Amino acid sequence: MSENMLKVIEVLAESDKSWEDAADQAIARASRSVHGIKSIYIKEFEAKVENNKIVKYRINAKITFQLD
């Protein structure tokens, strides 16, 4: 019987488009270092505002992946 071992890392990501794009970028960047990504959990949403307009969408997320 094989056991699945998962690991969770916490990442910060930002985008000038949307929170969804920030999540996509977090997954894309994490996948350069780890493989077997199973899920992303968005803990916090934040936005940088300049001149009454959102200029950066930021997320704090947990990414879960399977260990070899």
Buried (B, 14 or more C-beta within 10 A) or exposed (E): EEEEEEEEEEBEBBBEEEBEBBBBBBBEEBEEEEEEBEEBEBEEEEEEEEEEEEEBBBBBBBBBBEEE
